[in-house]
């Protein structure tokens, strides 16, 4: 399970709980781009690829937001990967460059001398989406605040196109402010993508973690020829 920009492995806590309770081994690597100002998408994808190869097959790889870019590269040509889950993320083709104009002059981002930048955690929790999160979630997010990300991460060209060869499900909120009509239309025209719209915003792992967990179980079961319930035992 791959966290998004400014995130933490702990962001997957509510998705992990039902999976691990069902006997599923879950790994959530910490991305190098959140530990080094010089790391980028290539470094992140290599770290996730190493995690994939350390797991017993079948493997389902999940990426939230920027994490979706990472799994597209990391899972490319990996034979043990049975499925991909893109959470609040649009799968991209190799060579695609994200539009990062929204970062310029954004008053809710904090920039650091080494070029890294982070979402203002206090604003996010006290004035924006965090105000609608339940108390337990808010407490965890205060203990694990949004972190600086390398300027080389989201600025990189997409590497790989894993979703074109591996069963892929997209879980996207109807009110996700990063989702454009053109992206939604494009995804729906891609035979390789199973696009599922949710009554949610960008924060699917927090608001609908059970949907993410059930999708993982579904893909595991599909690869094993079992029912989703059997895959969790």
Beta strands, then each sheet from edge to edge (+ up, - down):
strand 1: 59-64
strand 2: 81-87
strand 3: 109-111
strand 4: 117-119
strand 5: 168-173
strand 6: 193-198
sheet 1: 1+ 2+ 5+ 6+
sheet 2: 3+ 4-
end
